[in-house]
């Protein structure tokens, strides 16, 4: 008698509909394909044009699926999920898991990088090396994960008894590499800080270009830690000190959703995946050449 055939879990992955490719999206799709083979699942994408469409799909998903993955949701989706949780979550007929974003305090399942700790530890590292004024580059703080990251940076400075200087924080709204680079060049030209954290993969390469164009010597004139992805770090010219977003977030998310679909009694899954550190050559103690070293 042949052994029973294992069921292959079919997961519906929802992403926002976009007219143009998203930064690094192909890389993340490659990781999902690796997770499919590892976890014996099949992932099918559905691109969703509006928040209203998202609600409709969650409440009435296509037949034949065993779970729903919301993949790196935009802020509007997070707001929908959290603001309408009491009404929306009970009406979702399939196990639902959010990947890449933390919905702490909610009843949703999620697996996410620990955005808070990545920047908190980066700032602590710079403080321990003797830096007393640390700049910060990021995307919009209105984005949930960018806010968590900024709060980690703030907490590290508060713990060290250091003041926060609003002029040391550059908020980037554009996703265009040339616009990002120009904004960073202007920001660096007026810097009063001796060290800097650049949080966000989309900003890593434009930052390196801006530093090179401005002829800023790293680390003797500016110590830097990047919060970025390994695939980005690998293509950069300098050997940067970095805290890497964990690739295994998507592996764990797929595995967790497979567990939920196979066992409805599985407890709530809310996990933060730790980052890995790359010890580069761009994070040193302050020197006499360092701008802002005595401020």
C-alpha positions in Angstrom: 0.0 0.0 0.0 1.4 3.4 -1.0 1.8 6.0 1.8 -0.7 8.9 1.7 0.3 11.7 -0.5 1.2 14.9 1.4 -0.9 17.9 0.7 0.8 20.8 -0.9 -0.2 24.0 0.8 -1.4 26.7 -1.6 -0.7 30.2 -0.4 -2.2 33.4 -1.9 0.4 36.2 -1.6 -1.1 39.7 -1.8 1.0 42.7 -2.9 0.0 46.2 -3.9 -0.5 46.7 -7.6 2.3 48.8 -9.0 2.9 50.3 -12.4 6.6 50.0 -12.1 8.9 47.4 -10.5 9.6 47.9 -6.8 13.1 48.3 -5.5 14.5 44.8 -4.9 11.2 43.0 -5.5 12.8 40.4 -7.8 15.2 39.4 -5.1 12.4 38.9 -2.6 10.5 36.8 -5.1 13.5 34.6 -5.5 13.5 34.0 -1.8 9.9 33.1 -1.9 10.6 30.5 -4.6 13.3 29.0 -2.4 10.9 28.9 0.5 8.3 27.1 -1.7 10.7 24.2 -2.3 11.9 24.1 1.3 8.4 24.1 2.9 6.4 22.2 0.3 4.1 25.0 -0.6 3.1 26.8 -3.7 2.8 30.6 -3.6 0.5 32.5 -6.1 0.7 36.2 -6.4 -2.2 38.6 -6.7 -1.6 42.2 -7.2 -4.2 44.4 -5.5 -4.9 47.9 -6.8 -6.7 49.5 -3.8 -7.2 49.1 -0.1 -10.9 48.4 -0.7 -9.9 45.5 -3.0 -7.6 44.1 -0.2 -10.5 44.0 2.2 -12.7 42.3 -0.4 -10.1 39.6 -1.1 -9.4 39.0 2.6 -13.1 38.4 3.3 -13.8 36.4 0.1 -10.6 34.9 -1.1 -10.5 32.7 -4.3 -11.2 29.0 -3.7 -8.4 26.4 -3.5 -6.1 28.2 -1.1 -5.1 27.2 2.4 -3.7 30.5 3.6 -3.1 34.2 2.8 0.2 36.0 3.0 0.3 39.8 3.0 3.7 40.5 1.7 5.5 43.7 2.9 2.3 45.7 3.1 2.2 49.4 2.5 1.1 51.7 5.3 -2.5 52.0 4.1 -2.9 48.3 4.4 -1.4 48.2 7.9 -3.8 51.0 8.9 -6.8 49.1 7.4 -5.8 45.9 9.3 -5.2 47.7 12.7 -8.0 50.2 12.6 -10.6 47.7 11.6 -9.3 44.6 13.4 -12.3 43.9 15.6 -14.6 43.8 12.6 -12.2 42.5 9.9 -10.2 39.8 11.5 -13.1 37.5 12.5 -14.4 37.6 8.9 -11.3 36.4 7.3 -11.9 32.7 6.5 -8.3 31.5 5.9 -5.2 31.8 8.1 -3.6 35.2 7.5 0.0 36.2 8.1 1.8 39.5 7.5 5.4 39.3 6.4 8.0 42.0 6.9 6.0 44.2 9.1 5.4 44.1 12.9 1.8 44.5 14.0 2.6 44.4 17.7 -0.4 44.6 20.0 -2.7 43.1 17.4 -4.2 39.7 17.1 -2.7 39.1 13.7 0.1 36.6 12.9 3.3 38.2 11.6 7.0 37.6 11.0 9.1 40.7 10.7 12.7 42.0 10.9 13.3 43.7 14.2 13.5 47.2 12.8 13.7 48.8 16.3 16.7 46.7 17.5 18.6 47.0 14.2 19.0 50.8 14.6 19.2 50.7 18.4 22.2 48.5 18.3 23.8 50.5 15.5 23.5 53.7 17.5 24.7 51.9 20.6 27.8 50.7 18.7 28.6 54.2 17.6 28.1 55.6 21.1 30.4 53.0 22.5 33.1 54.0 20.1 32.9 57.5 21.5 30.6 59.4 19.1 28.4 62.0 20.9 26.5 63.2 17.9 25.0 60.7 15.5 23.1 61.5 12.3 20.3 59.4 10.8 19.0 58.9 7.2 15.7 57.2 6.6 12.5 57.1 4.7 9.2 58.6 5.9 8.6 58.1 9.6 4.9 57.8 8.8 5.7 54.3 7.5 5.3 51.9 10.3 8.6 50.0 9.9 10.6 53.3 9.5 9.0 54.6 12.6 10.0 51.5 14.6 13.6 52.0 13.2 13.7 55.7 14.2 12.5 54.9 17.7 15.3 52.4 18.1 17.8 55.1 17.2 16.1 57.6 19.5 16.1 55.1 22.4 19.8 54.4 22.1 20.6 58.2 22.2 18.3 58.6 25.2 19.9 55.7 27.0 23.3 57.3 26.5 22.1 60.7 27.8 22.7 62.3 24.4 20.4 65.0 23.0 18.4 64.6 19.8 19.1 67.2 17.1 16.3 67.4 14.4 18.8 68.8 11.9 20.7 65.5 12.1 17.9 63.5 10.7 17.3 63.4 6.9 13.8 62.1 5.9 13.8 61.0 2.2 10.5 61.0 0.4 11.7 60.1 -3.1 12.6 56.6 -4.3 14.5 57.9 -7.3 18.2 57.2 -6.8 19.4 60.5 -8.3 17.1 62.6 -6.1 18.1 60.6 -3.0 21.8 61.1 -3.8 21.4 64.9 -4.3 19.4 65.2 -1.0 22.1 63.3 0.9 24.9 65.4 -0.6 23.1 68.6 0.7 22.6 67.0 4.1 26.2 65.9 4.4 27.5 69.3 3.4 26.0 70.9 6.5 26.6 68.0 8.9 27.5 68.6 12.6 27.6 64.9 13.5 30.6 62.6 13.6 28.8 59.4 12.8 25.8 58.4 10.7 23.2 55.5 10.4 21.6 55.1 7.0 18.4 53.0 7.4 16.9 51.5 4.3 18.2 49.5 1.4 17.0 52.0 -1.2 19.3 54.6 0.3 22.6 52.6 0.5 24.0 52.9 -3.0 22.9 56.6 -3.4 24.5 57.3 -0.1 27.8 55.7 -1.2 27.7 57.7 -4.4 27.0 60.9 -2.5 30.0 60.3 -0.2 32.3 59.7 -3.1 31.1 62.7 -5.0 31.6 64.9 -2.0 35.1 63.4 -1.3 34.2 62.6 2.3 36.7 60.1 3.7 35.0 57.2 5.6 35.7 56.6 8.5 38.3 59.3 9.3 35.8 62.1 8.5 32.6 60.2 9.1 31.8 56.9 10.7 28.9 55.0 9.1 26.7 52.0 9.7 24.2 50.9 7.0 20.9 49.1 7.7 20.5 47.3 4.4 20.1 44.0 2.5 23.0 41.7 1.8 22.3 41.7 -2.0 22.7 45.5 -1.9 25.8 45.4 0.3 27.5 42.9 -2.0 27.3 45.3 -5.0 28.8 48.3 -3.1 32.3 49.5 -3.6 33.4 50.1 0.0 33.5 47.5 2.8 30.7 49.0 4.9 29.8 48.2 8.4 26.2 47.0 8.2 23.2 45.5 10.0 21.5 43.3 7.5 17.7 42.7 7.1 17.4 39.0 7.6 16.6 37.0 4.4 15.1 34.2 6.5 12.0 36.4 7.4 10.3 35.1 4.3 11.4 31.5 5.0 9.9 31.6 8.5 6.8 33.4 7.2 6.1 30.7 4.6 6.8 28.0 7.2 4.6 29.6 9.8 1.7 30.0 7.4 2.0 26.4 6.4 1.8 25.4 10.1 -1.3 27.6 10.5 -3.0 26.1 7.5 -2.4 22.6 8.6 -3.4 23.1 12.2 -6.0 25.7 13.1 -5.2 25.2 16.8 -1.7 26.6 16.3 -1.1 29.5 18.7 -0.6 33.1 17.6 2.6 33.6 15.7 4.3 37.0 16.3 8.0 36.8 15.6 10.8 39.3 15.2 13.8 37.9 13.3 17.2 39.1 14.4 19.6 40.8 12.1 23.1 39.8 11.2 26.1 42.1 11.5 28.8 42.8 9.0 32.0 44.2 10.5 33.2 46.5 7.8 35.9 49.2 7.8 33.5 52.2 8.2 32.8 52.3 11.9 35.7 53.8 14.0 36.2 55.9 17.1 36.2 59.7 16.5 39.4 61.3 15.4 40.7 64.9 15.3 39.6 65.1 11.7 36.0 64.1 12.4 33.4 66.8 11.9 31.4 67.4 15.1 33.8 65.4 17.3 33.9 68.0 20.0 30.3 69.2 19.7 
